[in-house]
Amino acid sequence: MPEPILTVYKGPTSQTGIATLNEFPDIDDSWKNEKYWKDKTFDCINKELIKKSILAILPMWNSHKGELVFSHVLEMLFQKQAKLYTLWPNLIIFKCIVKDDIDIDQITKITSVHVALGQCSLFIEKTKANFFPKDATTDAVEEFKNNPEIHAALCTPDQVEGFNVICENAANPINFTTFALLGCTDSEDWTEEEWGSFDGRMGSKLSKVYYGVQMPIRSVAFSDDQKTLFNDLTDEAISIDDIPKIIFVTKRTTDQCGLLIESSTSILPDNILTEDGYSTEIEVIQDIGKSHCAYTKKIYDFLNDEFGSEIRPDFIRHSSLDNDTCFFACPTLGIMIHGFEDNIVEPVMKQIVDKYFKLYVNGIKCTDDQRAFFEKHKKAYYDEGSEFIEFTDIGLNPN
């Protein structure tokens, strides 16, 4: 059976490689051959996805860094330069390795992938060491091994290579990355045979669809057309679980944000909005991709398995130290929104919760847990609307 070419950024020992092995343990391992990934930058992979019949696995969003713009994932999807096939979260661990038997306070120079500066900021601050960024942990480990002036490196668990480990995990609390399996645009026409060892998750197995919406950024109140959009998203839903889920809110331009939406029913029709001029302000991007499994379920299961009690509250929020990325969730309702600035994403979250309450009052189907949730908060909602919501902060800024 032919096997599609798969490029995994920086190979099997990188954070992306570890995530690939976790999500796709049974695919053909030809992707591990360095000819498919060695010396390939994100820009290079971006160009190959546009010009060649290949697949690529890339990091897309991190809980402490937000959208990983340099990987081009969301840019390619919103510009329809690639197809999305799978999203999944993966715990990101950074081990601190040293060459000699030294203590943390003796480290003066430390290296790692550039995003580790944000993801491991508390540890790096504790060392008071100068940080030397590299394009990937693989590059950082090579620099660490070959440069005697570099005392330590923050690397993946698969890159320890016999060095002394002085910190088993230098990452900030609740550090995870969402990864994406992308395909070239003609991959949507591949036969089951052309998918090779991926076939068990592709072809007729694709039950979730993704589409995008680009609209003006609103930090306080929604315009009428944006409210219309949120209403229309729920028109075909017969139960709470059927409602299309906004899973990412990203900054596309200085005054435009993009919504990546996951649905189990159908893509948005071109005429979703009224003819009153709203479509000039809101752009719907059809057919961004498909998947065999809902990302909202994957992220809930992941958070529950890795962080347990932290996601027990009804409304949770995780923010970075710089407050330039955030994660909002209402686990009972299946709402899991990854975003950028709190003041942009919080109104989106509250607008969605408000819509869910209105649907409940109008009799939409829901599970017993969801019904108990609505009944618990119904009086507060009637009194205050969605402003009754109080988020429990988790991670770096716990309540």
BELSUL-V60303 format. One record per residue. RES is the residue in one letter. PHI is phi in degrees with one decimal (NA if undefined). PSI is psi as a letter, one per 20 degrees, with the letter a starting at -180 (none if undefined). D_CENTER is the distance of its C-alpha to the mean C-alpha in Angstrom with 2 decimals. Layout:
# BELSUL-V60303
res=RES phi=PHI psi=PSI d_center=D_CENTER
res=RES phi=PHI psi=PSI d_center=D_CENTER
This chain:
# BELSUL-V60303
res=M phi=NA psi=p d_center=31.98
res=P phi=-64.5 psi=q d_center=30.36
res=E phi=-118.8 psi=p d_center=26.94
res=P phi=-66.4 psi=q d_center=24.43
res=I phi=-72.7 psi=p d_center=23.63
res=L phi=-120.4 psi=p d_center=20.22
res=T phi=-105.4 psi=p d_center=19.04
res=V phi=-110.1 psi=o d_center=16.72
res=Y phi=-53.4 psi=o d_center=16.19
res=K phi=64.6 psi=j d_center=18.95
res=G phi=80.6 psi=a d_center=19.94
res=P phi=-69.3 psi=h d_center=20.11
res=T phi=-93.1 psi=i d_center=20.45
res=S phi=-76.7 psi=r d_center=17.45
res=Q phi=-59.7 psi=h d_center=14.16
res=T phi=-67.7 psi=h d_center=12.91
res=G phi=-64.7 psi=g d_center=16.18
res=I phi=-62.1 psi=g d_center=15.93
res=A phi=-63.3 psi=h d_center=12.60
res=T phi=-63.3 psi=g d_center=14.48
res=L phi=-64.2 psi=h d_center=17.47
res=N phi=-70.5 psi=h d_center=15.78
res=E phi=-86.0 psi=h d_center=14.32
res=F phi=-126.3 psi=m d_center=17.30
res=P phi=-68.9 psi=i d_center=20.26
res=D phi=-106.3 psi=j d_center=22.84
res=I phi=-77.6 psi=r d_center=22.32
res=D phi=-55.5 psi=p d_center=24.97
res=D phi=-90.0 psi=j d_center=24.64
res=S phi=-62.4 psi=h d_center=25.96
res=W phi=-62.8 psi=i d_center=22.60
res=K phi=-73.0 psi=i d_center=23.55
res=N phi=-61.8 psi=p d_center=26.48
res=E phi=-64.8 psi=i d_center=26.10
res=K phi=-65.6 psi=i d_center=27.47
res=Y phi=-91.0 psi=i d_center=24.14
res=W phi=-139.0 psi=h d_center=22.09
res=K phi=-61.4 psi=p d_center=24.59
res=D phi=66.7 psi=j d_center=24.82
res=K phi=-91.8 psi=p d_center=22.17
res=T phi=-84.7 psi=r d_center=20.20
res=F phi=-60.9 psi=h d_center=17.08
res=D phi=-61.5 psi=g d_center=19.68
res=C phi=-64.1 psi=g d_center=21.68
res=I phi=-64.2 psi=h d_center=19.01
res=N phi=-57.2 psi=g d_center=18.20
res=K phi=-66.2 psi=h d_center=21.93
res=E phi=-67.6 psi=h d_center=22.39
res=L phi=-63.3 psi=h d_center=19.83
res=I phi=-76.8 psi=h d_center=21.83
res=K phi=-102.8 psi=h d_center=25.21
res=K phi=-122.0 psi=r d_center=25.12
res=S phi=-88.5 psi=n d_center=24.49
res=I phi=-136.8 psi=r d_center=21.75
res=L phi=-117.0 psi=q d_center=18.34
res=A phi=-146.8 psi=q d_center=15.74
res=I phi=-114.4 psi=p d_center=12.82
res=L phi=-137.9 psi=q d_center=10.74
res=P phi=-74.9 psi=q d_center=7.99
res=M phi=-121.9 psi=h d_center=5.62
res=W phi=-152.1 psi=q d_center=4.17
res=N phi=-127.9 psi=q d_center=6.32
res=S phi=-66.4 psi=i d_center=7.97
res=H phi=-113.5 psi=i d_center=11.13
res=K phi=-118.3 psi=i d_center=10.64
res=G phi=75.5 psi=b d_center=8.17
res=E phi=-59.9 psi=p d_center=7.61
res=L phi=-89.6 psi=n d_center=9.19
res=V phi=-57.7 psi=h d_center=11.87
res=F phi=-65.1 psi=i d_center=14.12
res=S phi=-83.9 psi=i d_center=12.27
res=H phi=68.7 psi=j d_center=13.00
res=V phi=-59.6 psi=g d_center=10.34
res=L phi=-67.2 psi=h d_center=10.01
res=E phi=-60.4 psi=g d_center=13.64
res=M phi=-64.1 psi=h d_center=14.82
res=L phi=-68.9 psi=g d_center=13.41
res=F phi=-70.7 psi=h d_center=14.90
res=Q phi=-95.1 psi=j d_center=18.02
res=K phi=58.2 psi=l d_center=18.28
res=Q phi=-96.3 psi=i d_center=18.76
res=A phi=-156.1 psi=r d_center=16.76
res=K phi=-109.6 psi=q d_center=15.80
res=L phi=-96.6 psi=p d_center=12.59
res=Y phi=-121.2 psi=h d_center=13.55
res=T phi=-155.9 psi=q d_center=10.97
res=L phi=-123.5 psi=q d_center=7.34
res=W phi=-156.9 psi=q d_center=7.28
res=P phi=-91.3 psi=q d_center=6.53
res=N phi=-143.5 psi=p d_center=9.35
res=L phi=-63.5 psi=p d_center=11.57
res=I phi=-108.5 psi=o d_center=12.49
res=I phi=-112.7 psi=p d_center=16.25
res=F phi=-117.3 psi=o d_center=18.53
res=K phi=-91.3 psi=q d_center=22.20
res=C phi=-99.7 psi=o d_center=24.85
res=I phi=-110.5 psi=q d_center=27.65
res=V phi=-132.3 psi=q d_center=31.05
res=K phi=-81.7 psi=h d_center=34.03
res=D phi=-118.0 psi=r d_center=36.69
res=D phi=-80.5 psi=m d_center=37.25
res=I phi=-119.9 psi=q d_center=36.22
res=D phi=-89.0 psi=r d_center=34.81
res=I phi=-58.8 psi=h d_center=31.73
res=D phi=-73.3 psi=i d_center=34.05
res=Q phi=-95.9 psi=i d_center=35.62
res=I phi=-78.5 psi=p d_center=32.52
res=T phi=-114.1 psi=h d_center=32.97
res=K phi=-136.0 psi=p d_center=30.68
res=I phi=-135.4 psi=q d_center=27.27
res=T phi=-127.8 psi=q d_center=24.89
res=S phi=-174.5 psi=a d_center=21.34
res=V phi=-60.1 psi=q d_center=18.44
res=H phi=-57.8 psi=h d_center=18.22
res=V phi=-70.9 psi=i d_center=14.84
res=A phi=-66.0 psi=h d_center=16.66
res=L phi=-60.8 psi=h d_center=18.75
res=G phi=-88.9 psi=h d_center=16.13
res=Q phi=-76.0 psi=h d_center=14.60
res=C phi=-122.5 psi=k d_center=18.20
res=S phi=-60.4 psi=h d_center=20.01
res=L phi=-66.0 psi=g d_center=22.11
res=F phi=-67.2 psi=g d_center=23.44
res=I phi=-62.8 psi=g d_center=24.21
res=E phi=-63.0 psi=h d_center=25.96
res=K phi=-64.8 psi=h d_center=27.94
res=T phi=-73.9 psi=h d_center=29.23
res=K phi=60.9 psi=k d_center=30.22
res=A phi=-85.5 psi=q d_center=29.77
res=N phi=-76.2 psi=p d_center=29.16
res=F phi=-101.7 psi=p d_center=25.77
res=F phi=-115.5 psi=o d_center=25.86
res=P phi=-77.7 psi=q d_center=22.55
res=K phi=-130.8 psi=r d_center=22.04
res=D phi=-71.6 psi=h d_center=19.71
res=A phi=-156.9 psi=r d_center=18.60
res=T phi=-64.0 psi=h d_center=19.69
res=T phi=-61.2 psi=g d_center=22.10
res=D phi=-67.8 psi=h d_center=23.79
res=A phi=-65.7 psi=g d_center=23.97
res=V phi=-64.5 psi=h d_center=25.67
res=E phi=-63.3 psi=g d_center=28.15
res=E phi=-62.8 psi=g d_center=28.94
res=F phi=-60.5 psi=g d_center=29.41
res=K phi=-70.4 psi=h d_center=31.79
res=N phi=-98.9 psi=i d_center=33.80
res=N phi=-112.3 psi=o d_center=34.08
res=P phi=-64.4 psi=i d_center=36.39
res=E phi=-80.5 psi=i d_center=35.46
res=I phi=-88.3 psi=o d_center=31.88
res=H phi=-86.1 psi=h d_center=32.25
res=A phi=-150.6 psi=r d_center=28.80
res=A phi=-140.1 psi=q d_center=25.41
res=L phi=-100.2 psi=o d_center=22.01
res=C phi=-135.0 psi=r d_center=20.93
res=T phi=-79.0 psi=r d_center=19.19
res=P phi=-60.2 psi=h d_center=21.32
res=D phi=-87.6 psi=j d_center=22.51
res=Q phi=-115.6 psi=j d_center=23.93
res=V phi=-63.3 psi=h d_center=26.36
res=E phi=52.5 psi=k d_center=29.27
res=G phi=83.9 psi=i d_center=31.95
res=F phi=-75.9 psi=r d_center=31.48
res=N phi=-70.9 psi=p d_center=31.93
res=V phi=-103.3 psi=o d_center=28.87
res=I phi=-102.0 psi=i d_center=29.47
res=C phi=-148.9 psi=p d_center=26.13
res=E phi=-71.9 psi=h d_center=24.21
res=N phi=-154.7 psi=o d_center=20.93
res=A phi=-89.3 psi=j d_center=20.87
res=A phi=-73.4 psi=q d_center=17.27
res=N phi=-63.7 psi=r d_center=16.95
res=P phi=-59.9 psi=q d_center=16.51
res=I phi=51.4 psi=m d_center=13.28
res=N phi=-106.9 psi=o d_center=11.53
res=F phi=-141.6 psi=q d_center=8.48
res=T phi=-125.8 psi=q d_center=5.96
res=T phi=-93.3 psi=p d_center=3.45
res=F phi=-109.3 psi=q d_center=6.36
res=A phi=-131.5 psi=p d_center=8.11
res=L phi=-95.4 psi=o d_center=11.81
res=L phi=-111.0 psi=q d_center=13.56
res=G phi=-128.6 psi=q d_center=17.24
res=C phi=-60.4 psi=r d_center=20.00
res=T phi=-63.5 psi=h d_center=21.12
res=D phi=-81.8 psi=i d_center=24.12
res=S phi=-66.9 psi=h d_center=22.22
res=E phi=-67.0 psi=i d_center=22.27
res=D phi=-102.5 psi=j d_center=26.01
res=W phi=-65.0 psi=q d_center=26.01
res=T phi=-79.1 psi=r d_center=28.25
res=E phi=-58.8 psi=h d_center=27.34
res=E phi=-65.8 psi=h d_center=29.38
res=E phi=-67.8 psi=h d_center=27.46
res=W phi=-78.0 psi=i d_center=24.22
res=G phi=55.9 psi=c d_center=26.10
res=S phi=-73.0 psi=i d_center=24.59
res=F phi=-82.3 psi=i d_center=21.41
res=D phi=-54.0 psi=h d_center=23.75
res=G phi=-61.5 psi=i d_center=23.21
res=R phi=-117.8 psi=j d_center=19.74
res=M phi=-122.0 psi=a d_center=20.65
res=G phi=61.0 psi=c d_center=23.49
res=S phi=-70.1 psi=i d_center=24.74
res=K phi=-79.8 psi=i d_center=22.08
res=L phi=-81.0 psi=o d_center=19.44
res=S phi=-112.7 psi=i d_center=19.50
res=K phi=-111.0 psi=q d_center=16.36
res=V phi=-121.1 psi=q d_center=16.13
res=Y phi=-125.4 psi=q d_center=13.73
res=Y phi=-143.3 psi=r d_center=15.18
res=G phi=-124.9 psi=q d_center=14.65
res=V phi=-135.9 psi=p d_center=16.74
res=Q phi=-111.8 psi=p d_center=17.67
res=M phi=-150.9 psi=r d_center=19.85
res=P phi=-62.4 psi=q d_center=21.50
res=I phi=-75.3 psi=p d_center=19.94
res=R phi=-127.2 psi=p d_center=21.72
res=S phi=-97.5 psi=i d_center=21.68
res=V phi=-126.1 psi=f d_center=24.42
res=A phi=-121.6 psi=q d_center=25.57
res=F phi=-89.9 psi=q d_center=24.53
res=S phi=-76.5 psi=r d_center=26.90
res=D phi=-60.6 psi=h d_center=28.71
res=D phi=-68.8 psi=h d_center=26.82
res=Q phi=-69.0 psi=h d_center=23.43
res=K phi=-65.0 psi=h d_center=24.98
res=T phi=-61.0 psi=g d_center=26.28
res=L phi=-58.8 psi=g d_center=22.87
res=F phi=-63.2 psi=h d_center=21.61
res=N phi=-66.5 psi=g d_center=24.87
res=D phi=-69.5 psi=h d_center=24.70
res=L phi=-59.6 psi=h d_center=21.29
res=T phi=-100.7 psi=j d_center=23.10
res=D phi=-57.9 psi=h d_center=26.37
res=E phi=-95.5 psi=i d_center=26.17
res=A phi=-75.5 psi=p d_center=24.63
res=I phi=-106.0 psi=i d_center=27.23
res=S phi=-147.1 psi=r d_center=25.26
res=I phi=-56.5 psi=g d_center=22.47
res=D phi=-70.7 psi=i d_center=20.34
res=D phi=-83.5 psi=i d_center=21.05
res=I phi=-65.5 psi=p d_center=19.66
res=P phi=-55.4 psi=p d_center=16.87
res=K phi=-106.9 psi=p d_center=13.68
res=I phi=-77.9 psi=o d_center=11.91
res=I phi=-107.1 psi=h d_center=8.21
res=F phi=-136.7 psi=p d_center=7.23
res=V phi=-118.8 psi=o d_center=10.18
res=T phi=-124.2 psi=q d_center=10.49
res=K phi=-90.8 psi=o d_center=13.77
res=R phi=-89.0 psi=g d_center=15.41
res=T phi=-139.2 psi=a d_center=18.86
res=T phi=-62.4 psi=h d_center=20.80
res=D phi=-125.5 psi=j d_center=21.63
res=Q phi=-128.3 psi=p d_center=19.13
res=C phi=-114.8 psi=q d_center=15.66
res=G phi=-118.2 psi=p d_center=13.65
res=L phi=-107.2 psi=p d_center=12.39
res=L phi=-100.8 psi=p d_center=10.38
res=I phi=-118.6 psi=p d_center=12.28
res=E phi=-111.1 psi=p d_center=12.62
res=S phi=-137.5 psi=q d_center=16.28
res=S phi=-103.3 psi=j d_center=18.68
res=T phi=-113.0 psi=f d_center=21.68
res=S phi=-148.8 psi=r d_center=21.95
res=I phi=-79.5 psi=r d_center=20.61
res=L phi=-67.7 psi=p d_center=21.86
res=P phi=-71.6 psi=q d_center=25.41
res=D phi=-60.6 psi=h d_center=26.32
res=N phi=-99.4 psi=k d_center=28.61
res=I phi=-57.7 psi=h d_center=26.26
res=L phi=-94.4 psi=r d_center=27.58
res=T phi=-69.6 psi=r d_center=31.25
res=E phi=-95.6 psi=k d_center=33.54
res=D phi=-92.8 psi=k d_center=34.10
res=G phi=94.0 psi=i d_center=32.26
res=Y phi=-63.8 psi=h d_center=28.80
res=S phi=-65.5 psi=i d_center=27.41
res=T phi=-74.9 psi=i d_center=28.34
res=E phi=-102.4 psi=h d_center=25.85
res=I phi=-121.9 psi=p d_center=23.00
res=E phi=-109.8 psi=p d_center=21.85
res=V phi=-97.9 psi=p d_center=20.46
res=I phi=-105.7 psi=o d_center=18.72
res=Q phi=-77.6 psi=q d_center=19.69
res=D phi=52.1 psi=l d_center=18.62
res=I phi=-72.0 psi=h d_center=15.32
res=G phi=175.2 psi=a d_center=14.99
res=K phi=-141.8 psi=q d_center=15.66
res=S phi=-148.4 psi=q d_center=14.62
res=H phi=-85.3 psi=i d_center=16.81
res=C phi=-146.9 psi=q d_center=14.78
res=A phi=-69.5 psi=p d_center=12.86
res=Y phi=-65.9 psi=h d_center=9.19
res=T phi=-59.5 psi=h d_center=10.50
res=K phi=-70.5 psi=g d_center=13.01
res=K phi=-63.3 psi=g d_center=10.98
res=I phi=-69.8 psi=h d_center=8.92
res=Y phi=-65.2 psi=g d_center=12.40
res=D phi=-61.0 psi=h d_center=14.25
res=F phi=-63.2 psi=g d_center=12.20
res=L phi=-62.1 psi=h d_center=12.69
res=N phi=-65.5 psi=g d_center=16.21
res=D phi=-70.4 psi=g d_center=17.07
res=E phi=-88.2 psi=h d_center=15.93
res=F phi=-123.8 psi=i d_center=16.73
res=G phi=44.9 psi=d d_center=19.14
res=S phi=-61.8 psi=h d_center=21.22
res=E phi=-65.3 psi=h d_center=18.70
res=I phi=-106.0 psi=j d_center=17.14
res=R phi=-73.7 psi=h d_center=20.64
res=P phi=-59.4 psi=q d_center=21.25
res=D phi=-68.4 psi=h d_center=21.06
res=F phi=-132.7 psi=p d_center=18.91
res=I phi=-124.9 psi=q d_center=16.60
res=R phi=-142.1 psi=p d_center=15.01
res=H phi=-123.4 psi=p d_center=13.39
res=S phi=-127.6 psi=q d_center=14.09
res=S phi=-78.5 psi=r d_center=14.46
res=L phi=-61.0 psi=h d_center=18.10
res=D phi=-85.8 psi=i d_center=18.28
res=N phi=59.0 psi=k d_center=16.83
res=D phi=-107.3 psi=j d_center=14.75
res=T phi=-150.5 psi=q d_center=11.34
res=C phi=-153.2 psi=r d_center=11.00
res=F phi=-139.1 psi=p d_center=9.69
res=F phi=-113.4 psi=q d_center=12.32
res=A phi=-150.2 psi=q d_center=13.33
res=C phi=-127.2 psi=n d_center=16.52
res=P phi=-55.6 psi=h d_center=16.28
res=T phi=-61.6 psi=h d_center=19.64
res=L phi=-91.7 psi=i d_center=18.78
res=G phi=74.1 psi=k d_center=15.40
res=I phi=-91.7 psi=o d_center=13.77
res=M phi=-137.9 psi=o d_center=10.23
res=I phi=-112.6 psi=p d_center=9.14
res=H phi=-97.3 psi=p d_center=6.54
res=G phi=-146.8 psi=a d_center=8.96
res=F phi=-113.5 psi=d d_center=11.40
res=E phi=-74.3 psi=p d_center=14.98
res=D phi=-52.5 psi=g d_center=16.11
res=N phi=-69.3 psi=i d_center=19.06
res=I phi=-90.7 psi=g d_center=17.17
res=V phi=-82.7 psi=h d_center=14.61
res=E phi=-59.3 psi=g d_center=17.19
res=P phi=-61.1 psi=h d_center=19.57
res=V phi=-63.0 psi=g d_center=17.07
res=M phi=-58.0 psi=g d_center=16.46
res=K phi=-68.0 psi=h d_center=20.25
res=Q phi=-63.8 psi=h d_center=21.11
res=I phi=-65.9 psi=g d_center=19.16
res=V phi=-60.6 psi=g d_center=20.86
res=D phi=-58.0 psi=g d_center=24.12
res=K phi=-64.5 psi=g d_center=23.89
res=Y phi=-62.1 psi=g d_center=23.28
res=F phi=-64.2 psi=g d_center=26.38
res=K phi=-62.6 psi=h d_center=28.44
res=L phi=-66.1 psi=h d_center=27.60
res=Y phi=-64.4 psi=g d_center=28.61
res=V phi=-61.2 psi=h d_center=31.83
res=N phi=-86.1 psi=j d_center=32.53
res=G phi=97.2 psi=j d_center=32.30
res=I phi=-62.5 psi=q d_center=29.03
res=K phi=-67.5 psi=q d_center=28.63
res=C phi=-154.2 psi=r d_center=26.59
res=T phi=-76.5 psi=r d_center=26.55
res=D phi=-61.7 psi=g d_center=28.90
res=D phi=-64.3 psi=g d_center=26.19
res=Q phi=-67.3 psi=h d_center=24.93
res=R phi=-62.9 psi=g d_center=28.56
res=A phi=-62.3 psi=h d_center=29.25
res=F phi=-61.8 psi=g d_center=26.32
res=F phi=-62.4 psi=g d_center=27.72
res=E phi=-64.9 psi=h d_center=31.23
res=K phi=-61.3 psi=h d_center=30.30
res=H phi=-106.5 psi=j d_center=28.98
res=K phi=-60.9 psi=g d_center=31.17
res=K phi=-62.3 psi=g d_center=33.89
res=A phi=-62.3 psi=h d_center=31.64
res=Y phi=-66.6 psi=g d_center=29.89
res=Y phi=-61.9 psi=h d_center=33.35
res=D phi=-77.8 psi=h d_center=34.48
res=E phi=-125.7 psi=i d_center=31.62
res=G phi=68.6 psi=b d_center=29.19
res=S phi=-71.1 psi=i d_center=25.49
res=E phi=-70.4 psi=i d_center=26.67
res=F phi=-67.8 psi=i d_center=27.56
res=I phi=-66.2 psi=p d_center=23.98
res=E phi=-122.0 psi=o d_center=23.76
res=F phi=-84.4 psi=p d_center=20.45
res=T phi=-92.8 psi=o d_center=20.57
res=D phi=-78.8 psi=p d_center=18.86
res=I phi=-123.1 psi=r d_center=17.38
res=G phi=86.3 psi=c d_center=16.79
res=L phi=-73.8 psi=h d_center=18.51
res=N phi=-123.6 psi=l d_center=20.22
res=P phi=-65.9 psi=q d_center=21.49
res=N phi=-63.7 psi=none d_center=24.06
